[in-house]
Each structure stands twice: as structure tokens, then as C-alpha cells.
Amino acid sequence: MDIKLDPSRDDLPLMANTSHILVKHYVLDLDVDFESQIIKGTIVLFFESGNRFKKQSGSTKETCRSESNEACRFRTPEPCHSPVTDTTTFSSKTRYNDFTICGKGEKDTSGKDGNHDNQEQASGISSSKYCCDTGNHGSEDFLLVLDCCDLSVLTVEEVDVAAVPGIEKFTRSPKLTAVSEELRNQIVCELVTLPANRWREQLDYYARCSQAPGCGELLFDTDTWSLQIRKTGAQTATAFPHAIRIRYSTKPQGRSVTWTSDQSGRPCVYTMGSPINNRALFPCQEPPVAMSTWQATVRAAASFVVLMSGENSAKPTQLREGCSSWHYYVTMPMPASTFTIAVGSWTEMKPETCSSKDLAAERSLSPSEADFRYVGICGHVEYPCRFQNPSATTQEIIPHRVFAPVCLKGACQETLLPLVPACLSAAHCVLGTHPFSRLDILIVPGNFPSLGMASPHIIFLSQSVLTGTSHLCGTRLCHEIAHAWFGLAIGARDWTEEWLSEGFATHLEDVFWAEAQQLAPYEAQEQQELKACLRWCRLQDEVRNSSEEMQVLRPNKEKTGHVSDSGSSVIKHGLNPEKVFMQVHYLKGYFLLRFLAQRLGDDTYFAFLRKFVHTFHGQLILSQDFLQMLLENIPEEKRLELSVENIFRDWLESSGIPQVEKWIRMNRRPRKRKRRETEEVFEKVRHRWCELIVKHKYTKAYKDVERFLQEDQAMGIYLYGELMVSEDAWQQQVARRCFELTKEQMDRSSAQVVAEMLF
């Protein structure tokens, strides 16, 4: 392994050797046990080998073209097909073995019988363990490296996919006689490259193969950040088994999921956007280039609801008394870091009335609409793509559900539910086709460290957005909806370029929200300029109070997107707890996009953005992919001094705020208008009220501050700073008392940052 980690630094290692072998599909089969606070079961990984991501320079467009050609080397690609959601797939007619485990699972054998735990130590990877490259070792066996942390790995075995009935269709022989490693790998290679119009058959055979017997245990070992697997005698990635099964369990203290209680006091567990992503939930390939599909069966007590990143609106299957099973799947390849799960006693919130217009707009696509004509050619690897389905392209409001603890029913019905159709319709009006076929929205527990988080087919929202008027909720909902395009359907090839996700979502939230409110053009402009002024002040404050190194949007500069020969890399400052709360990627990225939109004019800019989305959806990009395509669409007379190099220099590769022409007219006085729009849009919420309490030492209302710090952790971390900066002993006592009450429920990064403020 060619990564040397310095334990004193805050960089996040991505260990997987994706240049040699790639996971194409995951099949998870898991039990959730709230009593022991572990998730245990198996994960089956289906691989494709080949040096497909060696290219380290040039645009993503070129990389993706070569990737697509390589992916389809077994057969000529066929046109993309969109799946028609079928909630019965793998639910009532499951092809899995009968499950007899629920909740408890098998006896935990941690620390016994060959179990390997990831060591919980701060030290880096020992270079002696990686004395040879993880590719072809000559006399050495090939080493598969997966990202893995805080997991107990019990066994790893090869899967005998050749034992699945009917699997001979994926071989060149009508009848299976002598079964070899080469034949098994050939079966997997054919399976992972099936054309998109056979996606149902592909999922079916993935499920069947995942239940096939093992045909030999594999050697494995773990360290702080990885799981390493070998097969004796397999000296290349091509010879390594292309389907393996890992039996494992999570740990209660694992950093990918949080075990807590919801607002009604009931137990729940969910992925909360940990800096280490999902490697403490399942062994995986974390680098973004490892785009894969997945399907998962999750069992829990019948009183729990399982929500997950999945194309189907799953319904529970009763296994036996007191135990239910849920199944989800995705057919669009995405990084494993986008996988999300939430298990709890959630209640689906339904509006008291639903207009016929909304019902018509959000209807699911019927089976007859699977026969569609093709519109253009997509640049991504083949999958069932909604951009190729005319019925999907005109679907303004995708099917959606809202879940929350029952105690928040009133707030959801009053504030959130009426906004969802309007915000989805507004997003479609601005950007066009929704990349995902449906959406779940969950109000997560109070310890959630931010206002929202978007994942494929599911959005988490903080309970804080339900307070006050609809504007906080509406703008945040629009921000997370925007991530469906920027952050998910179009992802950053290098995670240090966060602005490609957060800058776009921040810029688009204003545009979506103005459209959802149906504001007149001058009203939308004034609302957006006022928000720009507020963001400008916030950005100035952050620049003054953060290190210059943390203010750079493209910290790797000309090495952005580069990885080692094995495919492993390091994310600069990926483990810095303060980075989670910094806004520079949101705000500086937002102002860059606002600047560019003003240079082109809104009509030209958003017409370009729709073109960009159609060109790059389903792909990973770097900053230059966006900027080069944008500049190609700017008329010469408007381009002036703009160039990719200048934008890199002024905006992306320097700290501070660019010294460019003023794009905010700070002293402009708003025109008089008939509506109390500004007062409504920017009405003070509880956070501002608490800031005033602290500022003026209004002791009679300190209880409001304490309540806010305990119930609104998504926004409360900044308030701890205000309490400590005041140097008032009473206020500091309030801060320390609240922290003692909530620190066990806080996520690790939040607790670390607050502790540094207080002690």
C-alpha cells in the first residue's frame, strides 16, 4: 500500500484499491438488534476487475467515456430503460431462504474463533503490512483492500455462484460440468454487465447468488481503516474471486450509525452523515469512483419502520410473530457513501386533504409507460435512466412520503407537508427531470448535527426546521432537493471539491424557493439579494475566524482527482471536527455561481445548467468539467477575463474572498411593496431569540436557551460559542450544564468541538 498516514493529522484515508478491482453491486442481509445496539448479518460483493481508473488527468468526460467502454466490453450496450417501481419485488415473493433470525441474531462471538476487529487506535497504517503493491504481486497473492472501521468481521468466503439454478445462461456452455474459478468469475462478469433493460432479472440473480453456498473461506485481516482479503494462489485481480460473502457485525460505538431515542422517547438508529461515511456500517469501497448498485434486506421487530436509500417504497413482510423484513434496491450506480438507513418507530404523516392536481402530478409510472422512445444519448455507464423516459421527464412531482415520530404529527402537517409538492415542482421547473423516482423525508432525532442531509431517495430534516414559519423549512427542503442533481446524480470525483455539491445546493435553494412561492421577478430578486447580503456577512465572519488552509475550495490544486496506483487516496482534513461546521464551501461556492449567473444572465445561465445536468448526470466531475463547459457557452463579449485558470486562481485555490467586481449592492434600498414579504421570509426563529438572550444577559429567558441547546442540536453548537465568548459565569454554567445532559446523544464531531469550547 502506497499511503503513509500521519496519526497527528486530520486527513481521512480511502484505502480501497479501486484501480485493480471494483465492487459493482452489494447485497446486504442484516438484522437490527436494539437490545445490544448492533447490526449483524452478511454482505455479498460482486466485483469487476480491470485497471479502469488509471487516468489521472484530463476531464471527467474523457474518463467516463473510457469507463463506459470498458464496462460494456462483454456485449454491445443497449439503450437505457427506466424501471417501473414495483413494491412487490423481493418482498411477498422473496427468493431468499426462510429467515429465522430477528433482532437477536446469532450469538455474538466477538474476539473469539478467528473474529477480527478493527483496532480502535489513532495510529496510521503500518507500512510493514503493505510491503508490496496490492495489484499483481508476482509471487505474492493479490490483496483486496476494503474500507472498514469499527466492525467485527467474522468470516469471509467465496460464493459458489455456479450452484445457482439457471445460472448457466451466463456462461458460454449450455451445461455446467467442471466448475472452476475462471467459470465463476465469468458468470459474475456477465451478470454485472447485463444491459439496463434486464435490470429486474439482474436483481433477481444477484439475490439468488447471494444465497448460494460458500466454496472456500478466504484469508483476511483488519487494521484501523481497512479489511484486507486474500485467496491463496490468486495472484491477480482477474484471478481473485468475483463474488465474496462477508459475515460481520457493527459495534455500538461505531461511527457510521447513531443509536439514540426519537422525540417520543422510542429507540432508533440511523446514519447521520459521519465523516468516515459508511465504513463502520459495512465493508465497502469508499472512493467515489467505486460507483455501485445495491439491494438490502433488513429485519427488525415488527414495531419498527425501516427507511433506506431505495427506488421502491418498501412495505414490511411479516416473517413470524413480532418480526418484519424490509427490502430496498437501487439500479443507478452511486458511491457507497451515499447509502443511508434509518430504523425507528416512525409514523407516516399524510396531509388531511390532497388535491387532485397533486395526485395527478405525483402518480407513479404505469407498466405501459416502460415502453418509451429514446431521447438523446446519456454519457454515463448503462443503467435504467429517467432522463431517457419521456414520462419521467414531465413528472413535476415524484411520489413522496413523510415520516416522523408521532409527537411531531401536528407540526409536520402544518409546516412540512404542504411544502413538499410545491418545492418538488419548483425544482423540476428549474432543472427538469427528477433524477430519482421517489422520495422519503424523515424528521430525525434531536441529536442530528445539521439542518438536513440528502441521500438517494431519502432526505433527513432536523426538527428545527418545523419551528417558526414555513420559510426556514421551505428553504432547507429546497436545499436538500437540489442535492438530487448536485451531490447525488452528479457527484464530485474528488471529495475535497465539496463546493460542487454544497455551493450549487445553496445557490439553487433560493431559486427553487422563489419558484415555490410563485414570487414576481422583482420580489424574487430582492429576496435573493437580501439573502446574499446575509451570506456575505457570514462568509466574512468565517474567513476572519478560520485558518487560511480551511478556506480553499480546491486544496489539492493540480493534483485534484489524482489517486495512487492502487486507487487509494487521502481526503485532506476529512476528520477535522471543525470542518463539519464550516460554511466556506457553501458560501464561497454560492458566490462564485451567483457571480457567473450574473455575468451570463439568469435565462442563459439556467438554460446552460439544464444542459449541463443532461450531459453529466450519472457521472463524477471535477471543477474544470463544469467551468470548461460553462465558458464554452458564454458569448465572447461576456467572457472578458474569465478563464478556467483565472477562476481557479481567484476563487478555488486561494483563501479569503476574491477581489472581483462587486456583485452585491450592499447599500441598495429595497423598493416599497404591498406585501410584508421580507418580514415574513426572514422572521426571527428561536435561534435568533436565543442569541439576543445571550447578548443582553436576559436571565429570565435562560430556560429558552437551555431548551434550544437540548432540542435543536442542529443549530445549537454555534450558541455554545456565544455563551462561552460572553465570559459570563452564569452563561458558561448554562452551557456546561446543557452539554453534560446532551453529550452522550451528540455525534462525535459535535461533542468534540463543543468540549473544546467549554473546557
VEXZAPA-987433 format. One record per residue (C-alpha): x, y, z. Coordinates in steps of 0.25 Angstrom, whole numbers, padded with zeros to 4 digits, always signed. Each point is the difference from the previous one (the first is absolute). Layout:
! residues N
XYZ ...
END
This chain:
! residues 759
+0000+0000+0000 +0006+0013-0004 -0007+0009+0010 +0007+0005+0012 -0009+0006+0011 +0005+0010+0011 -0008-0003+0012 +0001+0014+0005 -0007+0006-0013 -0015+0000-0002 +0000-0006-0014 -0010-0011-0004 +0006-0012-0007 -0007-0007-0011 +0006-0014+0000 -0007-0008-0011 +0009-0004-0012 -0011+0004-0010 +0010+0001-0012 +0001-0015+0001 -0014-0005+0003 -0013+0007+0001 -0013-0004+0008 -0011+0001-0010 -0011-0005+0010 -0003-0002+0015 -0010-0010+0005 -0002+0003+0015 -0008-0010+0009 -0001+0006+0014 -0007-0001+0014 -0001+0013+0009 +0001-0003+0015 -0004+0011+0008 +0003-0007+0013 +0015-0002-0003 +0000+0012-0009 +0007-0007-0012 -0004-0003-0014 +0005-0014-0005 -0001-0009-0012 +0007-0002-0013 +0004+0009-0012 +0003-0007-0014 +0009+0008-0009 +0000-0002-0015 +0012+0005-0007 +0006+0004-0013 +0015+0000-0002 +0008+0009-0009 +0009+0013+0000 -0012+0009-0004 +0003+0012+0008 +0015+0002-0003 -0002+0013-0007 +0004+0011+0010 -0001+0013-0009 -0010+0006-0010 -0015+0002+0002 -0009-0010+0006 -0008+0000-0013 +0012-0008-0006 +0002-0009+0012 -0015-0004+0000 +0000-0003-0015 +0012-0010+0002 -0007-0005+0012 -0013-0002-0008 +0007-0007-0011 +0007-0009+0010 -0012-0003+0008 -0007-0005-0013 +0011-0009-0006 -0008-0013+0001 -0012+0005-0008 -0004+0012-0009 -0008+0010+0009 -0015+0001-0002 -0008+0012+0003 -0003+0004+0014 -0013-0004+0006 -0007+0006+0012 -0005-0010+0010 -0015+0000+0004 -0001+0000+0015 -0005-0013+0005 -0002+0000+0015 -0002-0015+0000 +0014-0003-0006 +0007-0009+0010 -0010+0002+0011 -0012-0009+0000 +0006-0010-0010 +0014+0000+0006 +0010-0009-0006 +0009+0000+0012 +0001-0012+0010 -0010+0001+0011 +0005+0009+0011 +0000-0005+0015 +0008+0011+0006 -0007+0013+0005 +0006+0011+0008 +0009-0009+0009 +0008-0007-0012 +0010-0010+0003 +0008+0000+0012 +0011+0011-0001 +0014-0007+0000 +0008+0013+0000 +0014-0003+0004 -0001-0015-0002 +0001-0010-0011 +0008+0008-0010 -0008+0012+0002 +0008+0013-0005 -0004+0013+0006 +0005+0014-0006 +0010+0005+0010 -0005+0012+0007 +0013+0008+0000 +0004+0013-0005 +0012-0005-0007 +0002+0000-0015 +0001-0012-0009 +0013-0008+0003 +0008+0000-0013 +0006-0014+0003 -0014-0006-0003 +0000+0006-0014 +0014-0003-0004 -0005-0004-0014 -0009+0006-0010 -0015-0005+0001 +0000-0003-0015 +0008-0011-0006 +0010-0004+0010 +0008-0010-0008 +0002-0011+0010 -0010+0007+0010 -0015-0002+0000 -0009+0011-0004 -0005+0009+0012 -0014+0005-0001 -0001+0012+0009 -0013+0006+0005 -0003+0012+0008 -0005-0005+0014 +0000+0006+0014 -0006-0004+0013 -0005-0013-0005 +0001-0015+0005 +0003-0008-0012 -0003-0015+0003 +0002-0007-0013 +0003+0002-0015 -0003-0010-0010 -0001-0002-0015 -0014-0001-0005 -0003-0012-0010 -0009+0007-0010 +0001-0012-0009 -0009-0007+0010 -0012+0009-0003 -0011-0007-0009 -0001+0006-0014 +0014+0007+0001 +0005-0007-0012 -0006+0011-0009 +0011+0009+0005 +0011-0010-0006 +0004-0004-0014 -0004-0014+0004 -0014-0005+0000 +0003-0010+0011 +0009+0002+0012 +0010-0012+0001 +0014+0004+0007 -0002+0012+0008 +0013+0009+0001 +0003+0013+0006 +0001+0005-0014 -0014-0004-0003 -0006+0006+0013 +0007+0013-0004 -0005-0001-0014 -0014-0001+0006 +0001+0012+0009 +0006+0008-0012 -0012-0003-0009 -0009+0003+0012 +0005+0014+0003 +0000+0004-0014 -0014-0004-0004 -0007+0012-0008 -0009+0009+0007 -0013-0006-0005 +0003-0012+0007 +0001+0007+0014 -0011-0009+0006 +0007-0013-0004 +0013+0006+0005 -0005+0003+0014 -0007-0014+0000 +0013-0007-0003 +0008+0009+0010 -0009-0005+0011 +0001-0014-0004 +0015+0000-0001 +0000+0007+0014 -0006-0012+0006 +0009-0010-0007 +0009-0009+0008 +0014+0004+0003 +0011-0008-0007 +0012+0003+0009 +0004+0010+0011 +0009+0011-0004 +0012+0006+0009 -0003+0014+0006 +0006+0010+0009 -0004+0013+0005 +0006+0013+0005 -0005+0014+0004 -0005+0004-0013 -0001-0013-0009 -0004-0014-0002 +0010-0008-0009 -0003-0013-0006 +0008-0010-0008 -0002-0014-0007 +0012-0009+0000 +0005-0001-0014 -0008+0011-0006 +0011+0010-0004 -0008+0010-0008 -0013+0007+0001 -0005-0008-0012 +0002-0013+0007 -0006+0005+0013 -0014-0005+0003 -0010+0010-0006 -0011-0003+0011 +0003-0001+0015 -0008+0000+0012 +0004+0007+0013 -0007-0003+0013 +0002+0011+0010 -0007+0009+0011 +0001+0014+0003 +0004+0005+0014 -0009+0009+0009 +0011+0011-0001 +0002-0001-0015 +0000+0014-0006 -0008-0003-0013 -0013-0001+0008 -0006+0006+0012 -0009-0007+0010 -0009+0009+0008 -0014+0004+0003 -0010+0007-0008 -0008+0012+0005 -0011-0009+0005 +0011-0008+0008 +0000-0012-0008 +0013-0007-0005 +0005+0002-0014 +0013-0001-0008 +0004+0008-0012 +0012+0004-0009 +0003+0015+0003 +0010+0004-0010 +0012-0004+0008 +0014+0005-0005 +0004-0015-0002 -0013-0002-0009 -0005-0015+0000 +0013-0008+0003 -0005-0003+0014 -0013-0005-0005 +0005-0010-0011 +0014-0003-0006 +0000+0008-0013 +0008+0008-0011 -0001+0014+0005 +0007+0008-0011 -0011+0007-0009 +0005-0007-0013 -0005-0013+0006 -0015+0002-0004 -0009-0012+0002 -0014-0004+0002 -0006-0007+0012 -0011-0008+0006 -0003-0002+0014 -0009-0009+0009 -0001+0005+0014 -0007-0007+0011 -0005+0007+0013 -0011-0001+0010 -0014+0002-0006 -0002+0013+0007 +0011+0007-0007 +0000+0006-0014 +0013-0001-0009 +0003+0011-0009 +0011-0001-0010 +0006+0006-0013 -0008-0008-0010 -0008+0001-0012 -0012-0008+0005 -0010+0005+0011 +0003-0012+0008 -0011-0007+0009 +0003-0009+0011 -0001-0015-0002 -0005-0008+0013 +0010-0011+0002 -0006-0005+0013 -0006+0006+0012 +0007+0013+0005 +0010+0000-0012 -0001+0007-0013 +0009+0001-0013 +0002+0012-0009 +0007-0001-0014 +0005+0012-0008 +0009+0001-0012 +0006+0010-0010 +0004-0001-0014 +0007+0013-0002 +0015-0002+0003 +0005+0009+0011 +0011+0001+0011 -0002-0009+0012 +0001+0013+0008 -0014+0004-0004 -0007-0013+0006 -0009+0005+0011 -0009-0008+0010 -0009+0004+0012 -0007-0010+0009 -0010+0005+0010 -0015+0001+0004 -0002+0010-0011 -0015+0004-0004 -0003+0004-0014 -0006+0014+0000 -0011+0002-0010 -0007+0013-0004 -0014+0002+0005 -0004+0003-0014 +0007-0003-0013 -0004+0008-0013 -0003-0008-0013 +0011+0009-0006 +0011-0005+0009 -0005-0015-0002 +0001+0002-0015 +0014+0006+0001 +0006-0010+0009 -0006-0013-0006 +0009-0012-0001 +0004-0004-0014 -0009-0012-0005 +0005-0012-0006 -0004+0004-0014 +0009+0012+0001 +0012-0009+0000 -0001+0000-0015 +0006+0014-0003 +0008+0006-0011 +0014+0004+0002 +0004+0015+0001 +0015+0002-0003 +0011-0008+0006 +0005+0000+0014 +0015+0001+0004 -0001-0009+0012 +0002-0015+0001 -0012-0007-0004 -0012+0000+0011 -0015+0002-0001 +0001+0015-0002 -0012+0009+0003 +0006+0010-0010 -0004-0009-0011 -0014-0002+0004 -0009+0011-0005 -0011-0003+0010 +0011+0002+0011 +0005+0013-0006 -0014+0006+0001 -0003-0005+0014 +0000+0013+0008 -0002-0006+0014 +0005-0014+0003 -0007-0009+0010 +0004+0003+0014 -0002-0004+0014 +0003+0008+0013 +0003-0007+0013 +0002+0005+0014 -0002-0004+0015 -0015+0001+0003 +0002+0011+0009 +0004+0009-0012 -0012-0003-0008 -0007+0014+0002 +0013+0007-0003 +0002-0008-0013 -0014+0001-0005 +0000+0015+0003 +0014+0004-0005 +0007-0011-0009 -0011-0008-0007 -0006+0012-0008 +0014+0004-0005 +0005-0013-0006 -0008+0000-0013 +0003+0015-0002 +0015-0002+0002 +0001-0012-0009 -0008+0006-0011 +0009+0013+0001 +0013-0009-0001 -0006-0006-0012 -0003+0013-0006 +0014+0005+0001 +0008-0012-0003 -0009-0010-0007 -0001-0015+0002 +0001-0005+0015 +0012-0010+0000 -0007-0009+0010 -0014-0006-0001 -0005+0002+0014 +0004+0007+0013 -0002-0003+0015 +0002+0011+0010 +0003-0003+0015 +0000+0010+0012 +0012-0006+0007 +0003+0000+0015 +0005+0013+0007 +0014-0004+0001 +0002+0001-0016 +0011+0010-0001 -0005+0008-0012 -0013+0005-0006 -0001-0010-0011 +0007-0011-0008 -0003-0006-0014 +0002-0014-0005 -0006-0008-0011 -0015+0000+0001 +0000+0005+0014 +0002+0013+0008 +0003+0002+0014 -0005+0013+0006 +0002+0006+0014 -0011+0002+0009 +0005+0015+0001 -0006+0003-0014 -0014-0003+0005 +0001+0012+0010 -0005+0014-0004 -0006+0003-0014 +0001-0009-0012 +0012+0008-0006 +0011-0007+0008 -0006-0013-0003 -0002+0003-0015 +0014+0005-0003 +0006-0012+0007 -0009-0009-0007 +0004+0007-0014 +0015-0002+0004 -0001-0015+0002 -0009-0002-0012 +0011+0007-0008 +0010-0010+0004 -0008-0010-0008 +0007+0006-0012 +0013+0006+0006 +0006-0010+0010 -0007-0012-0004 -0003-0001-0015 +0012+0008-0002 +0011-0003+0010 +0014+0006+0003 +0011-0010-0005 +0009+0006+0011 -0007+0002+0013 +0008+0013+0003 -0008+0007-0010 -0012+0001+0009 -0005+0013-0007 -0004-0008-0012 -0011-0005+0009 -0003+0010+0011 +0003+0012-0008 -0010-0004-0010 -0011-0004+0010 +0002+0013+0007 -0002+0008-0013 -0011-0008-0005 -0008+0000+0014 -0003+0015-0002 -0005-0003-0015 -0008-0012+0004 -0006+0007+0012 -0004+0013-0008 -0007-0009-0011 -0007-0008+0011 -0005+0013+0006 -0004+0005-0014 +0006+0013+0002 +0000+0011-0010 +0014+0002-0007 +0003+0013+0008 -0004-0007+0013 +0009-0012-0002 +0011+0009-0004 -0001+0008+0013 -0002-0012+0009 +0013-0006-0006 +0008+0013+0001 -0004+0001+0015 +0005-0015+0002 +0013+0003-0008 +0003+0012+0010 -0003-0009+0012 +0009-0011-0006 +0011+0010-0003 +0001+0004+0014 +0000-0014+0004 +0011-0003-0009 +0008+0012+0004 -0001-0005+0015 +0004-0014-0004 +0012+0005-0007 +0005+0008+0011 -0002-0011+0010 +0006-0012-0007 +0014-0004-0005 +0003+0003-0015 +0002-0014-0003 -0014-0004+0003 -0005+0011-0009 +0005-0006-0013 -0011-0007-0009 +0010-0007-0008 +0011-0004+0010 +0007-0010-0009 +0002+0010-0011 +0006-0007-0013 -0001-0014+0008 -0015+0001+0001 -0006-0013-0004 +0013-0008+0001 +0002-0013+0007 +0011-0010+0003 +0003-0011-0009 -0009-0009+0008 -0012+0010+0000 +0002+0004+0015 +0001+0014+0004 -0002+0010+0011 -0010+0011+0003 +0006+0012+0006 -0006+0004+0013 -0010-0011-0002 +0000-0003+0015 +0001+0014+0005 -0012+0002+0009 -0001+0015-0002 -0001-0002-0015 -0014-0006+0002 -0005+0014+0005 +0007+0009-0010 -0008+0007-0011 +0011+0004-0010 -0003-0011-0010 -0015+0004+0000 +0002+0015+0000 +0013+0002-0008 -0006-0010-0011 -0013+0007+0001 +0006+0014-0003 +0008-0006-0012 -0012-0005-0006 -0008+0012+0003 +0011+0008-0007 +0000-0009-0012 -0015+0001-0001 +0000+0015+0000 +0011+0000-0011 -0008-0009-0009 -0014+0005+0004 -0010-0009+0007 -0007-0005-0012 +0013-0004-0007 +0006-0006+0013 -0011-0009+0003 -0002-0005-0014 +0014-0004+0001 -0001-0006+0013 -0011-0009-0005 +0009-0004-0012 +0011-0003+0010 -0009-0009+0008 -0004-0008-0012 +0014-0001-0004 +0006-0005+0013 -0011-0007+0008 +0004-0013+0005 +0015+0004+0000 +0011+0006+0009 +0006+0013-0004 +0011+0010+0004 -0001+0015+0000 +0006+0001-0014 -0011-0008-0006 -0010+0010+0004 +0008+0012-0002 +0005-0004-0014 -0014-0003-0005 -0005+0013+0006 +0010+0008-0007 -0003-0007-0013 -0014+0005+0002 +0004+0015+0003 -0001+0009-0012 +0014+0007-0002 -0005+0014+0003 -0004-0005+0014 +0012-0009+0003 +0010+0012+0002 +0011-0005+0009 -0007-0013+0004 +0008-0013-0002 +0001-0013+0008 +0014+0004+0005 -0005+0014+0005 -0011-0006+0007 +0009-0011+0006 +0009+0011+0005 -0010+0010+0005 -0011-0009+0006 +0004-0014+0002 +0015-0001+0003 +0001+0012+0009 -0004+0003+0014 -0009+0012+0004 -0010+0007-0009 +0003+0003-0015 +0003+0014-0003 -0009+0001-0012 -0011+0010-0005 -0011+0003+0011 -0011-0010-0003 -0008+0004+0013 -0005+0014+0000 +0001+0002+0015 -0007+0014+0001 -0011-0003-0009 -0013+0004+0006 -0012-0009-0003 -0012+0005-0007 -0013+0001+0007 -0009-0011-0002 -0014-0004+0004 +0004-0012+0007 +0007-0002+0013 +0009-0010-0007 +0013+0003+0006 -0005-0001+0014 -0007-0013-0003 +0012-0006-0007 +0010+0004+0011 -0009-0001+0012 +0009-0003+0012 +0000-0014+0005 +0004-0006+0013 +0015+0001-0003 +0000+0015-0002 -0008+0001+0013 +0010-0008+0008 +0011+0009-0006 -0007+0012+0005 -0002-0006+0014 +0015-0003+0001 +0004+0014-0005 -0008+0007+0009 +0001-0009+0012 -0015-0002+0001 +0000-0010+0012 -0015-0001+0000 +0001-0008-0013 +0012-0009+0002 -0010-0011+0001 -0002+0002-0015 +0015-0001-0003 +0001-0013+0008 -0012-0006-0008 +0006+0005-0013 +0013-0007+0003 -0007-0013+0004 -0010-0001-0011 +0006+0007-0012 +0014-0006-0001 +0001+0003-0015 +0001+0015+0003 +0004+0000+0015 +0015-0002-0002 +0002+0015-0004 -0008+0004+0012 +0011-0007+0009 +0010+0009-0006 -0008+0013+0003 -0002-0005+0015 +0015-0002+0002 +0005+0013-0007 -0009+0008+0009 +0009-0004+0012 -0012+0001+0009 +0001-0011+0010 -0015-0002+0001 -0001-0002-0015 +0012-0009+0000 -0006-0008+0010 -0013-0002-0008 +0009-0004-0012 +0007-0011+0009 -0013-0005+0006 -0006-0002-0014 +0012-0007-0005 +0000-0010+0011 -0014-0003-0003 +0001-0002-0015 +0015-0004-0002 -0004-0015+0000 -0010+0002-0012 +0009+0009-0008 +0007-0005-0012 +0015-0001+0003 +0005+0012-0008 -0011+0010+0006 +0004-0005+0014 +0015+0002-0002 -0002+0014-0006 -0009+0004+0012 +0009-0006+0010 +0012+0008-0005 -0008+0013+0001 -0004-0004+0015 +0012-0005+0006 
END
